[in-house]
Amino acid sequence: MAQEQEVQETGKKKPNKVVPIILGVVLLVGIIFGVKEYIYFSKHVDTDDAQIDGDISSVVARVGGYVDTIGFEDNQHVTKGQLLVKIDARDYQVKLEQALAAKKGAGANIGVGQAQIFQSTANSASYKAQVAATAAHLDKAQKDYARYANLVKDGSVTQQQYDQAKADLDVAKANYQAAKDQYNAALVQIGTTRDQLKVTNTGADQRQADVDFAKLQLSYTTITAPATGVTSKKSIQLGQLVQAGQTLFSIVNDNSLYITANFKETQLTDIKNGLKVDVEVDAFPDMKIEGVVYNFSPATGAKFSLLPPDNATGNFVKVVQRIPVKIKIKTEDKAILDKLRPGMSVNVSVITKD
């Protein structure tokens, strides 16, 4: 019996201490991880809904025509003002020459009108002198007639002399009226010519406007780079007919890169302008970039969508909205900037507390 009892006591299993140790380690690691995450997220606001953006200039043809010259290739770096596309300008050169010819004709008409005014003015001066001379003759004839009318009564002059004085008065009146009519006609001619000259001047102004417009249209046949950057999306070939308003290519402007981070509205409590931002680019995880919060969008992304939601219709389900936040990239390292492209995905972490 004693031997059996001893065998039973020795057959009992000893307590396993490995599992409690593992659980304790896991619990300790969890506590440390939780504390670290709490401390981190109490000072940072993160989102992976972010991407690199940049200013992209779309180059549009302002006149139609056949493409004569292309001075660039896709993904080529160009400088502002560099000649990139030349449209066949012969049609627009002919229109400019026609406008210049019309302007020259209008200038000749102005010269003719001014000469007519000078001639009419000279004639009016001569007619004015005639009016003055005939007025003097009329005054003398009126005085002679009045004097003879008194003398004929007492017989100092004959009836024949009196009749001659009356005839001279009638002739003087007629001459004076004729001179006045000629003078007034000259004044009317001057006014009419001046009115015509005004119309001619207006036509000349229109011809000058036509010349300016033709020169402007001709200048549009030469297309230069609107900004310094890299060309992309070239959609033209030599000899292709392009229309006014057609997009020819795009240019991604240099030094215009920034980050658009779409934070949840519940994350914006502590985010303010000027806060530092840590940026991690998905394509280059080892490349660390610093940024700074620049400004906030005036509305949520949903409000700018093609079909914005209308919560006043149907059943309402509350959805956390996102607000686009613009973050400026704070680096001037060309080696880093050359690697970044608009549309790349990034992770951002806003440091809300030091």
C-alpha positions, 0 to 999 in steps of 0.5 A, a space after each residue: 500500500 505504501 508503495 502504491 501511494 508513493 507511485 500515485 504521488 510521484 505521478 502527479 503533474 507539476 504546475 506549468 508556469 510557461 503560459 502565465 509567463 507568456 500571458 504576462 509578457 503579452 500583457 506588458 507589451 500590450 500596455 507599453 504599446 497602448 501607452 506609446 500609441 496614446 502618447 503619440 496620438 495625443 500629439 499627432 493627427 494622422 491620415 493616409 488619405 493624402 496625395 501630392 498635388 501641383 499646378 498644371 497649366 493646360 495649353 490651349 490653341 487660341 486660333 485654328 490652323 495646321 501645326 507647322 512646328 513642334 519644338 518639344 517632346 512628352 515629359 521634357 523640361 521647358 522654360 517659360 517663353 520657350 517656343 513649343 508649337 508653331 501654327 501655319 500663319 500664312 492665312 493670318 498674314 494675308 488678313 493682316 495685309 488686307 487690314 493694313 491696306 484698308 487702313 491705308 485707304 481710310 487714311 487717304 480718305 481722311 486726307 481728301 476730307 481735310 483738303 475739302 475742309 480747307 478749300 471750303 473754309 477758304 471759299 467761306 472767307 471769300 464769300 464773307 468778304 463779299 457779304 461785307 462789300 455788298 452790305 456796304 453797297 446796300 447801305 449806300 444805296 439805301 441812303 441815296 434812295 432815302 435822300 432822293 425820295 426827299 429831293 424828288 418832292 421839291 424838284 431838286 432831282 428828276 424822277 429819272 434820278 429817283 427811279 435810278 436810285 430805286 433800281 440801284 437799291 434793288 440791285 444792292 439788295 439782290 447782290 447782298 442776298 446772293 452773297 449771304 446765300 453763297 456764304 451760308 452755303 459755304 458754311 453748310 458745306 464745311 459742316 457737311 464735310 466735317 461730318 463726313 470727316 468724322 465718319 471717315 475718322 471713325 472708319 479709320 479707327 475701325 481699320 486700326 482696330 482691324 489691324 490690331 486684331 489681325 496682328 493679335 491673331 497672327 501672334 497666336 500662331 506662335 505658342 510658347 510655354 506659359 510657365 517653367 515645368 515639364 510637358 505632358 499629355 501631348 496630343 498633337 502631331 505635325 500637319 494636324 489641323 487644330 481648332 481654337 480652344 483645343 487643348 494641345 498639351 499640359 505643363 506641370 509647373 516647377 516649384 508648385 508641388 503641395 500636399 492635399 490631405 483629406 482629414 476627417 471632420 472629427 480630426 480637425 479639432 487641434 489642426 491649425 495653420 502653421 503646424 509642422 507635418 511629417 510626410 512619408 511618400 509611399 513610393 519612397 518610404 525611406 525619404 522623409 519630408 517636412 511640411 506645414 499646414 497652410 490652409 483649409 478648404 472652404 467646404 467638404 469634398 462631398 460638396 464639390 462633387 459632381 452630385 453633392 449629397 442632399 440630406 434633406 431627401 430620403 433617409 438620413 445616415 450620418 457619415 463622417 465628412 472629410 475636409 481637404 487641407 493644403 500642406 506646403 512642402 518645406 524642402 528645397 532639395 532638388 533631388 527630392 523634388 525631382 522624384 515627386 509627382 502630382 498624384 502620388 499617395 503619401 501619409 501625413 502626420 500633423 504634430 499638434 503638440 511639441 
